[in-house]
Amino acid sequence: MKIALLGYGKMGKAIEQIAISRGHKIVLKLDDFTKDIQFNKADVAIDFSVPEAAFYNISQALEHNIPIVSGTTGWLNQMEEVLRLCQTKKGSFIYSSNYSLGVNLFFSLNKQLAKLMQRFDYEPSIFETHHTQKLDAPSGTAISLANHLLPYSQKKGWTMEELQPEKLKITSYRINEVAGTHQVIYTSPIDDIEIKHTAHNRVGFAQGAVLAAEYIATRKGVFTMKDVLDL
C-alpha cells in the first residue's frame, strides 16, 4: 500500500516507521501546509497535520478519490462538510480523536461506566495531560469521552471553566514528554470511582492509524475505529 503522510511531526514519523514495518511504502511526506498536494502515487492518505490544514487536506484527498484517515483535532466544526463531500464523491473516510487500541477500549468502558453511574449521586469530571507541543486543549480524546458520557448525565455540555456546575468539567494539563493521559472520575462525599488510560509512547496511536488506513483502502464510506477494531 502506498501512503501519503499529511503532517510529518512526531506522529507522522511514528506512523512512517509502523507502516514500513508492515510492508507499506511512504510516497509523500508533507510537513508544512500547502495547497499543492500531489496524490497521484498514493493509495491512501493519513492526516496528522494541524487544525488549520486538516479540512483542506481531507477535502483534497476526497476530491482526488483517495481514502483518508484523519487524526487531527481542532477542526470538527467543519465535519459535516467533510461527510457531505465524502458522500457526494463516494469516498472513504475515517476520523478518530485517538487511534490507540487501548483508548478505543477505554471509550467503550467509559460508556458502560456512564450508563451504570447515571442512577447514583456522583459528580463526573475529566482530566487530560499531554506534551507541550499539543496545540489544542482540551484534547480531542477528552472531548470524545465527554460526548460519550453526557447522554447519561444531567450535565448540559462540557466546559473548561471553574464556575459552571451545570456542565461537565474538563481539566487540561500540558507537560513535557507526556504522550497522553486521560482520566474520568466520579466523585462523591464518601468515595471516588476512576478509570484511567496512560499512553507510554506514540506507538499505539501510530499502529491504529495504519490499521485504519489498511481497513479503508478497499472500502467506500465513512467509518470509525469501532469498525476497524470490530468493537
N, C-alpha and C positions, 0 to 999 in steps of 0.2 A: 504494500500500500504506500502511495506517495502522499506525503503530508506537507501542507503549508502551515507554518507556525506564525501566527499573527500576534506578536508580543514575544520578545526574546530576553525577558528578565530571568529571575531565579526560577520561576515556574516553567518558563519556556525551555530553559536549559535542562531542567529535570525531566520534562516531557520528552525532549530530544533523546536523552540517554535511555529512557524506558522504551521509546519507540524503536530505536536502533537495536536494542537488546531483543526485541520481539520480531525482528526481521524487516522492519519498515524503513523507508528512506525519507529523509527531510529534503524537500526540493525548493523550499522557500522559507527564509527567516527574516521577518521584519521586526526591527527593534523600535523604530520611530513611526509615528503616524504619517501615512502617505495615502494619497488618493489614486496612486498608480500601482495597483496590486496585480501582479501577473500570476493568475491562477492556472495558466494553460497546461502546466505539468502536474498539477495536483489532482489526487483522487478525493481528498477530504481536507478540510481546514480545521485548525484548533486555535481558538482565540483566547489568549490570556494577556490582553493588552491593557488599556487604561479606559476609564469611563467615557472620555471624550472621543475615543476612536472606536469603541465596541460596536455601536449601532451601524456606523458606516462599514466596518469590516464584515459584519454579519450580512448586511443588506447586499453588499457586493458579491459575497460568496453565493448567496441565493440567486442573485441576478445571473451569475455565471454557472448556475446548476451544480455548484459544489456543496456537498453535505458539510455542515459546520457544527462544531462543538464549541460552546462558549462557557467560560468560567469567570468572565469579567463581571464584577458587580458595580453598582452605582449608575446604571443606565436604564433601569427597569421601567421607568416612566414611558419608554418607547417600545415596550414589549409587545403591545397589541399591534403596532405597525409591523413588527417582525413576523408575528403569527399570521397576519393577513398576507404579507408578501410570500411567506412560505407556502400558504395555501394556494395563492394565485400562481406561483411558479412550480407548484407540485414538487417542492424541495424537501430537504431533510435537515432537521434542526434539533439539537439538544442543548438546553440550558440547565445548569445546576449551580447553586451558590457554593457547592462543595462536592467534589468528585470522589472523595475518600470513601472506601467501603465502610470503614468504621463509623464515619459521620452519618452515612445514609442508614446504617443500623441504628445509630443514635437518634436520627429523625423519627424512625418507627417507634422506638422506645419512648421518646418524648410524647408522641401522640397517645400511646397507650397509657402513660402515666397521667396525662392531662385528663383523659376520659375518667380514670379512676378517681382523681383528686377533685373533680368538679362538685362532688356531693359534700365535701368537707371544708372546714373553715381554715384554709391556709392561704397565705399571700405568695403568689408566684413572682419570680424575678429571674432575669437572665444576665449573666456576666460573660464577657468575652475578652480575650487578651491575644494580641498579635504583635508582630515585629513593627518597628517604627517606620518601615518603608510602605506599609499598607496605607493606601490613600483614603479609603472610605471608612467611616465609622457611623453606626455600628457595622459589623461585618455582614455580608450577605447571608452567611450561615446563621448568625444571630437573628436576623430578620425572618429567615425561614422557620427557625424554632419558634419565634413569636407568632407567626402566622399559623403554624400548626397547633399552637396552644390556645390561641384566643377563642376559637369557636366553643371551647369547653370551659370558659371562664366568664366572669362578669365584667371583665375589663373591656374598655372601648378604645381599641387600638393600642399602640405602644409608644413609648416616649423615652428620651434620654434626660428629661428634666426631673428635678427632685420633687417638685410640689404639684404633681398631678396624680393623686392616688387612684383616680378612676381609670388610669391607664397602666399597662404592663411596663415596668421599668426595665430598660436595658442599660447596663453599665459597660463602657469600653475602656480598655487599658492598652497602651502601646509601649512595649518594652523591647529592647534589642534582642535579636536572635531567638524570638519565640515563634515557632511555626504556627501555633494556633491552639487555644484552649477555650472550650465553651462549657458553661455550667447552667443548669436550670435548677433553681432552688425554690422549694415550697417551705414557708416559714410560718410557725405558729408560736404563741407564748410558751408552749411546753416542749416543742421539738422542731427540728428541721428535717426535710427529706430532699435529697440532692442526687442528680445524675450529672455526670461529667465526662467529656471527651477531651483527651490531650493528645495532640499530634506530636510525634518526636522529630519528624522531618517532613520534607515535601514529597517523599517517595509515594505515599499512599494517594495523594491528590493527583500526581502525575500518572500513576498507573491507572487510576479510574478514568482520567481524561482519554488515555489511549484506548482503553476498553470501550469507552463511549464512541470514539472515532471508528473503531472496528465494527461496532454494532450498527452504526447508521450508514456505513459506506455503501451498503447494498439495499438500504431501506428508504422508503419515502414517508414523510410525515413529521409530526412533532412528537418527541419522546422525552422521557425523564430518566434519571438514574434508577428509578424503580423498575422501568422496563429493562434497562441494561442488566441489572442485578437480579431481576425476577423476584422482587420483594413483594 
